[in-house]
Amino acid sequence: MIADDHRVVAEGLAKLIGECDGIHVVGLASTLDETAEMLSRIKPEVLLLDVALPDGNGIDALPNLLSISDKTKVVVLSMFAETSVIQRAMKAGAVGYLFKSVGSTELHTAIEMAAAGETCLCAEAQRLLNETEDSPPTLTMREREILGLIAEGRTMKEIADRLCLGFETVHSYTKNLRQKLGCNNTASLVRTAIERHLI
């Protein structure tokens, strides 16, 4: 089963997976609510779960999803290439973490490993985990700029006005920053950024 709010991505993954003998896609979901509902009915062997879904964070929802179908093995499939995010996913109960840039062979192998209950990390995710945990995440100049303004106590509207950006754009940057630093709210984002000398 695949949970991804980008239909083109989900259908592309389904096509890739369908080319492998013995692996069948049994459902596509685009929100956490849909994922939970389908899990309760279908109970797939493996769930490929995106992190950023319209109604919440896939990693935060993992414990609840696993409680619905405890036999399902969850592999997080994301574009977030940050050690803290990978660690959070694995601690939350995922058996694997793949970047959306993986090839079909690596994807097929990971699904088979997950179904067998084995840990499956793409090569880049494994490399990141092998690095020291103190290595700070890579932030763009714009992300650092917005992080600094958040630390000053500026609201998203104030940040948007100051940087001549749309409110939704700032909201997206803030969401990405929380993902990269493994934080659930603004207070923990600022605290973590200070602790890791990012501001």
Secondary structure, 3 states (H helix, E strand, C coil): CEECCCHHHHHHHHHHHHCCCCCCCCCEECCHHHHHHHHHHHCCCEEEECCEECCEEHHHHHHHHHHHCCCCEEEEEECCCCHHHHHHHHHHCCCEEEECCCCHHHHHHHHHHHHCCCCEECHHHHHHHHCCCCCCCCCCHHHHHHHHHHHCCCCHHHHHHHHCCCHHHHHHHHHHHHHHHCCCCHHHHHHHHHHCCCC
